[in-house]
């Protein structure tokens, strides 16, 4: 088992903490500029950091409980981001400084997947809600399955979108989601419980499916063929659950994953069998890089956010409202096995996005729960 080294960085990031002075706004290669503000104007659903979470930009409003910001993407269109806070779809046109709600979605937990230009898709994991967002226009779409387990877009073909159903089956659309065609074969026998399907952001033919007990499978030809994932269990022939995966935008051969080695998952086990894994061969073979512990707490739904410029860097988080504990934002450096963390007083981080030309600017979708409070 790989041993990790954890360095704790003292941070006092809070709602009213002033952000350090930002560099003067200069146009990026695609027209994007750095956020030219020290405070985010909006309902408090999104903030940003330029120092891996040591300090967070304060927000003009405080989130009302209970709220989750599950969707957050930076678009190709200069300085434009989208976010979903509960069922509200929001937009920022000034690199994350100001957020404005403009539509209500048909689900309270929609994710967002960016496409070309000002387009994105809003979709509900394990649900049927699906919509295409073009600028401020939202078009409801009919999914080809009773439950969506993943969605990927094609940077080479703007109207090509690929969707994964509840059984891991892949579906293609070449008209921006208006119609769908089933493609490929099933990764696992019928009846296998599927947790999620993660698509390579640069190539929708490359995808990793996570399953109950059977672990995972990977395809590089759009689901025509699937290869079983190995390395999730430390015991030869051992079973595992693979909850989610994330393909590195910096290098598609690197894939991070979250799972449980079921051989180790005995009650009272130190790690409960839960680990973060890293693959250097596109998701075929994984090795453990972080274990569940008191210092690096993992859950079955831990958020995975690979760096867009360094395939050896992964961000993940653990947060809770309980007793005002707040949230730890972790940074894994896979070259050294070191995990550093910063802390903030929010109840959780539901989504992470990166500035397209200034990747040190990291946008955070915020949670506010406060279920222990009484009216």
N, C-alpha and C positions, 0 to 999 in steps of 0.2 A: 504494500500500500504506500502510495507516495505521501511523504510528509510535507506539509506546507508550513511556511513561516508567515506569521501575521503581524503586521505593524499597525498599531492604532494611532491615528492622527487626530489630535484634539481639534474639534470643530464646534463652533457655536452658531452654525447656520440656523437662522430662525426667520419668522415671518417679517420682522422689522429690521433685519440686519442689512446694512448697506453693502452693496456689491462694490468690490474694488474698481478703481477707474478702468474703463475699457479702452482699448486702442481706438484711435480716431477712425471713423468709418471710412473704409476704402472699398471700392467695388471689387468683388471677386471676379474670377474668370468667367462665371456664368451670370454676372450681375448681382449676385448675393453680396450683401454687406454685413458686417458685424452688428449686433443689436446696439443701437445708439441710445441706450437708456440704462439707468441704475435701478429702475423700478418697473415692474410689469403691470400694465393697466388691464383689468379684466375681473373675472369673478374669483380668481385665485387658483384656477384649475391647473395652470402651467406656470412654471418658473424656469430659470436657467442658471447654469453655473459655468464658470470658465476655469475652475481649479479643482476638478474632480469631486465637487461637493463640499469642499471646505467652507465655502460661502455660497449662499443662494440669493439671487435677486429677490428682494421683498416684493409683495404684490399689493395692489391698491385695495383689494377686498380680501376677506377671509372666507374660505370655503364654508358652506353650510353643510351640516351633517344630514344624511349620509351621502357621500359622493365619491365617485371613482372616475379617473381619467384614463380609460383603457386604450384609447386610440390617440396616436400622436405621430405625425409624419411631416418631414420637410419635403416640399415639392420641387420640381425642376424650375418652375416659375420663380423668378427672383424674389427673395425675401418672404416667400409665402409658406405658411405652415397650416395644417389642419389638426384639430383635436376633437375628440368626443368626450364630453363630461356627462355621465349618465346618458340620457337620450338626446342631449343637445350637441349639435355640430357647430364648432367655432372655427374662425379663421383669423390668422394674423397676416398682414401684408407689409409689416415693417420688421421682419426678422425676429419676431417673438416679443416685441415691446408692448403691443396692444392687441387684445383679443376681443372679437365681436361674435356673438351667437347669430346664426342666420338660418338654421333649419332644425327641425325636430325629427329624429330618426325613429324607426319602429322597434327599436330595442334599446335597453338601458346599459348594455355592455359591449357595444360594437368596437371592433378593432378597425384599423385603417391600414391599407396597403397602397403605397404610392405607385402611380404609373407615370407616363410621359406628360410633360407640360404641366397643366394645372389639374390633372385628373388623379383621382384616387378612388378606391373601393372601400365601402364600409360594410362589414360583415360581422355576424354574431357567431362566435364559437359554439358549436353544439346546438345551433338554432337555424332558422330559415331566413332571418332578415339579411337582405343583400341590396345594396344600392351603389350606383355610380355617381361620383361627384365630379362635375366639370365646372371649375370656378366656384360660383355660388349656386349652380343648378344641380339639384339632386334628382336622380331618376331611379325609381324603384325597379328592381329586377327580380325575376323569378328564378330561384336556384334550381338545379336539376336533381336535388337530393333533399331529404327531409331534415338533414343536419349537416352543417358545414364544419369541416375540421381543418381547413387551411385554404389560403388563396395566394396565388403568385401572379405577377405581371411580367411582361416580356419587353425589355428595353429596346429590342430590335424591331418589334412590331407593335405599334401603339394600341391596336384594337384586340390584340391577343391576350387573353386572360385564362388562367388555369385554376380550377377549383377542386378541392378534395372533399369527398363525401364522408358520411359517418363510418363507412366500412373501409375507408382509405382509397376507394375508387376515384380515379382522376377524370375530370371533365374539361373539355376545351371549348372556348368561344373565340371566334375570330371577328365578331361584330360588337365588341365591348360589352358582352354579357347579355345581349338581346336573345341569343339562342345558344344552345349547348349541345355538344356531342360527347358521348362516352368514349374514353380512350384508354389503351393499355389493359393491363390485367391487375387482379388483386394482389397485394403484397403478401397477404396472409389468408389462410382458409376462412371461409365464411363463418361468422359467429365470433371471430376474434375481436376483442374490445380494442378500439383505436382511440388513443388520446389526442394525437395531433399530427399534422403533416406540415413540415417546414420546407419552403421552397428557397432555392438559391436566388437572391435578388438580381443576379446577372443572367440567370439561365433557368427558366421554369422547367426544363427537362431534368434538372437535377433537384431531387427532393428526398427528404428523410422522413419516414413515417415511424411514429412511436406507438407501441402496443402494450397491452397487458400480458404479462407472463412471457410472451414470446420475444420481448425486447424491441428490436427495430429492424428496418430494412431500408435500403437506399436504391434509388434508380438514377441513371444519367441519360436515359433515353425516353423520358416522358411516361414511364410506367409500363413500357413494353416488357422489360425485364427488371427484376428486383434481386438484390443481393442481401443476404442476411447480415445484420450487424453483429460484430463480435467484440468481446472485451468488456461487456457490461457486468459480467459476473466474474469474481475471482476464482470460482470453482469451475473446472472443466464440465461443460454440459449444464451448468447452472442456469436457472431462469432469472429474468429481470423484467422490471417495468421501465419503459422509456417514456417519460411524461412529455418532454418537449425537446426540440433541437433548434439550433440557430446556425446558419451557414455564414461564415465570415464574409463581409463585403470586400475586405482587403485581399482575400485569397480563398477561392471556393474549395480548395483542397482541405481547408481547416473548418471543422464543424464542432460546435460545443453542444453538449447535451446534459439533461438532468434526468436522473433515474434512481432506481432502487435495485440493488443486488438482493434478490429475494432469499438467497441462501443465508445472507447475513441479517435478515430482517427479523430476527427473533426478538421477543419482548425483552427490553432491558439492554439490548446491544448498544455499544457506545455510539455508533453512527446511525443506528437503525437501518443500516444498509444503504443510506442515501448518499449520493455522490454527484459532483459535477465531473463530466468527462470531456476529453478533447480527442478529436480525430485529425490526423494529418493526411489522410488518404480519401477525403471526400465523404466520410461517414461510414466507411466499411469496417474500420477497426478503431476502437476507442480505448483510451487509457484514463485512469482516474487522475484528476488534478486537484480537486478540493473535496474534503470529507465534511459531512455534517458534524458540527461541534458547537460548544458553547460560544466560541469566538466567530465561527462562520456558519450561522444557522441557515439550513436549507429547508424548504418545504416542497410539497409536491407541485406547487405552482410558482416556484421562484422565477422571477423575470430574468431573461438572458439577453444582454445587449453587447454584441461584439463591436469592438472599435472599427470604424470604417477605414482606418489607415494602417492599423497594426494588427495583424492576425494573431499575435501573441497576447493581446489584451482583451479581457472580457470584463464587463460590468454586470453586477447582480446586486440584489438588495434583500433585506429583511426588515419589515416594519410591522408595528402593532400599536393599536390604540390602548391596549391594556396597561393600566396604571401610568399612562402618559409616557410609555417607553420610547416612542419615536422610531426613527428609521436609520439603519446603517446602510450606506452605499459602499459596496465593495468593488475593488479593482484588482483583478488577477493579472499578474505578469507571468505568463506560462514559461518564459525563458528562464526564470529564476525560481518559479514556484511560490513567489511572494504574493500575499494578499494584503492590501492596505484598505483601511476603511475610514470614512468620514461619517459624521452623525448629524441628523437634523430632527426637528421636533414634529414633523408631519407624521401622520399615521401610516403612510406607505407611499411608495412610488409605483404607479401602475403601468407606466410606459416611459421609454427613453428614445429620444431622437437626437441626431447630430446635425450641426450646421454643415451644409454641403461643402463649403470652402474653408471654414475655420473649425476643424473638428474638435478643438479644445472647448468650443461652445457646445454644451450639452443641455438639451431641453428635457425637463422632467415633468411627467404627468402625475399629479398629486392626488392622494386619497385623504378624505376626512371622514372618520367613522363616529367616534364619540358615543358608542352605543351604551356606555356605562353612565351617561348623564341622564338626568330626569328633567322634564320641562319645568 
